[in-house]
Amino acid sequence: MPEGDSVYRAARRLDRLRGPLLTADFRVPRYATLELRGQVLGTVSYGKHLLTRFDDGLTLHTHLRMDGEWAVLGAGKRLPRRLDGDVRVLLATEGATACALRMPVVDVLPTAQEHDVIGHLGPDLLADRPVPDIAAEAVERLERQPERELKAALLDQRNLAGIGNLWADELCFLRGHSPQARVGDVDLEPLVRLAVKLLRFSVSPTGAAQVTTGDTRPGKQHWVSGRAGQECRRCGTTILVRDAVPNDPERRRTWWCPHCQPR
């Protein structure tokens, strides 16, 4: 599943889609007869959600989940024919064309009602808000369930929006917390502040996308994620893996170092 910083970068690419809408082709039954017209105002992200807004007061809401993807093409370009069957939405302007491929969530709703699809979410870690405000709101939400496992709580977008499996594992390592620790036993504010810092660096022009070790070479970018059976880069202990986070419908794995993350 894409992380919040990946979705943020997708919103940046989609933001090339501006101006008069020439074509709006919805290939999902619910919107097969929908006719969109007017101007594309731009696209923003909130956590793992994308909101493309139009000047007629409508918003296209998409969520990539595990397999969705937005392809943005320059003027005169088109997708390879082998991908035609994957297109769920096609939006074309004079400058760019955007194609939603294998998109599992497609909604069109009044812009004034965007709250209906994102209002349940915690604070967006990449929002243009002061870090203390984001941290305070996220901590307050996390503390509502002090007995919950830390990894599961971090993945719950109702607590904080934008953390996916990779960031959750790397954050737990960097703060020295076991992913199985109780939320109530964790100093949450530094953890959330670090999450904001890492995601913002990942999307910055001078940053390195989803690199936590500072080493951008293939196979060197992460401390624990995807490294089961290998030596911890910090202490040499064998990295462990657990098959799934409890009650996680995506059944995501967890990687950690039992020596560096004892608590």
Secondary structure, DSSP 8 states (H G I E B T S, - for coil): ---HHHHHHHHHHHTT--EEEEEEEE-SGGGTT----SEEEEEEEETTEEEEEETTSEEEEEE-TTT-EEEEEETT----GGGGGGEEEEEEESSEEEEEES-SEEEEEEGGGTHHHHTTS--BTTSSS-HHHHHHHHHHHHTT-TTSBHHHHHH-TTTSBS--HHHHHHHHHHHT--TTSBGGGS-HHHHHHHHHHHHHHHHSTTS-TT-SSS--STT-S-SSTT-TTSB-TTT--B-EEES--TT-TT---EEE-TTT---
